[in-house]
Amino acid sequence: MPTTDLTFPNNINVSVQIGDIIYYTPTSLTGIHDTAGAIVELGFVTAINGNTITVDYIAALPQPGDFIMFAKDRSVNMSSLLGYFAKFRIRNNSQDKAEMYSVSVDVTESSK
């Protein structure tokens, strides 16, 4: 599969990691608003070096000015706790009064 390097002038999102899927959409200026076209899947991230991302691409390459975005691979990045217990602390470092509306926990029995 061919690869391409996407180099950005600013820092990339710290959440981007190898295996993420890169998408892009062409943008154009209509009046005073930017508009976007169809979202195109570019390919998978194979390397990250500073502000450069290497992608195995499966579609046409983005053009300068296109909006680049990414998504996590759902089969790898499942967000749930593993183990028999969890401990967490919630702190408010502000000097202002704050109220917490809700705290919830997703529990799944993993063994007996």
C-alpha positions in Angstrom: 0.0 0.0 0.0 1.4 3.4 -0.8 2.3 5.8 2.0 2.3 9.6 2.2 3.5 12.1 4.8 1.1 14.8 6.2 3.1 17.6 7.7 1.3 20.3 9.8 2.5 23.8 10.7 1.2 23.4 14.3 1.4 20.7 16.9 -0.8 17.7 16.1 -3.4 16.4 18.5 -1.7 14.4 21.3 -4.4 11.7 21.0 -3.3 10.7 17.4 -1.6 7.3 17.5 -0.5 4.6 15.2 -3.5 2.7 13.9 -5.9 5.6 13.9 -7.9 6.3 10.7 -7.3 9.6 8.9 -10.1 11.4 7.1 -10.2 14.6 5.1 -12.8 16.8 3.5 -12.2 19.5 0.9 -13.1 23.0 2.0 -14.1 26.1 0.0 -15.0 29.6 0.9 -18.6 30.5 0.2 -19.3 34.1 1.0 -17.8 34.5 4.4 -18.2 30.9 5.6 -16.0 27.9 4.9 -18.0 24.9 3.6 -16.9 21.3 3.5 -17.5 18.6 0.9 -17.8 14.8 1.4 -15.7 13.2 4.0 -13.1 10.9 2.5 -11.2 8.1 4.3 -7.5 8.6 3.6 -6.0 5.6 5.4 -4.3 4.4 8.6 -1.6 6.1 10.6 1.7 4.1 10.4 4.1 6.5 12.0 4.2 9.8 13.8 7.3 12.0 13.9 6.9 15.5 15.4 4.3 17.3 13.3 4.4 14.7 10.5 2.0 11.8 10.2 2.8 8.9 7.8 -0.4 7.4 6.3 -1.0 4.2 4.3 -3.5 5.8 1.9 -6.3 4.2 0.0 -7.9 7.2 -1.5 -6.9 10.4 -3.4 -4.6 12.6 -1.4 -5.8 15.8 0.3 -5.0 19.2 -1.1 -3.6 22.1 0.8 -6.4 23.7 2.8 -8.4 20.5 3.2 -9.7 19.8 6.7 -7.9 16.7 8.2 -9.4 14.7 11.0 -8.9 11.3 12.7 -10.9 8.5 14.4 -9.8 5.8 16.8 -9.9 2.1 15.8 -12.9 0.9 17.9 -11.6 -2.6 18.1 -8.4 -1.5 20.0 -9.5 1.6 22.0 -12.3 0.3 24.2 -12.8 2.6 27.2 -13.8 0.6 30.2 -12.1 -0.3 33.5 -10.4 -3.7 33.9 -9.8 -5.4 37.2 -11.5 -6.0 40.5 -11.6 -2.5 41.9 -11.1 1.1 41.0 -10.2 4.1 43.0 -10.6 7.7 41.9 -10.5 11.2 43.4 -12.3 14.3 42.2 -10.7 17.6 43.1 -11.6 21.2 42.5 -8.5 23.4 42.4 -10.5 26.5 41.8 -11.2 29.1 44.5 -14.8 29.4 43.2 -17.7 27.4 44.5 -18.4 24.4 42.2 -21.2 21.8 42.3 -21.0 18.3 40.7 -24.2 17.3 38.9 -23.5 13.6 38.5 -21.0 10.8 38.7 -21.6 7.4 37.2 -19.8 4.1 36.8 -20.2 1.4 34.2 -19.8 -2.0 35.9 -19.5 -5.3 34.1 -19.0 -8.6 35.9 -15.9 -10.2 34.4 -15.5 -13.3 36.6 -16.9 -15.1 39.6 
